[in-house]
Amino acid sequence: MLFSRKGKLKREFDEKLVELMKNTRDDWHDQKNMADMSVEKSPQLEAVEKMAEAKYFYLFKEARERKIVIK
């Protein structure tokens, strides 16, 4: 009984991680598109884009360590 609960919790948090990865990836692509469309690239805009990229790759690394298959 205890082990089935553990598996259920793992699946639940894995699903949340995948959803968070998708949202973070979309945010990163939005920031990248905004930077590409801008005439002058401000340091703040570049910093926001790099932060979004770093967040996505951190979550990607976490998913790989958890051996999550992303569909």
Residue pairs with C-beta under 8 A, 6 or more apart in sequence:
14 66
14 68
17 59
17 62
17 63
17 66
17 68
18 63
18 68
18 70
20 59
21 56
21 59
21 60
21 63
21 70
24 52
24 55
24 56
24 59
25 56
27 52
27 55
28 49
28 52
28 53
28 55
28 56
31 45
31 48
31 49
31 52
32 49
32 52
32 53
34 45
34 49
35 41
35 45
35 46
35 49
38 45
63 70
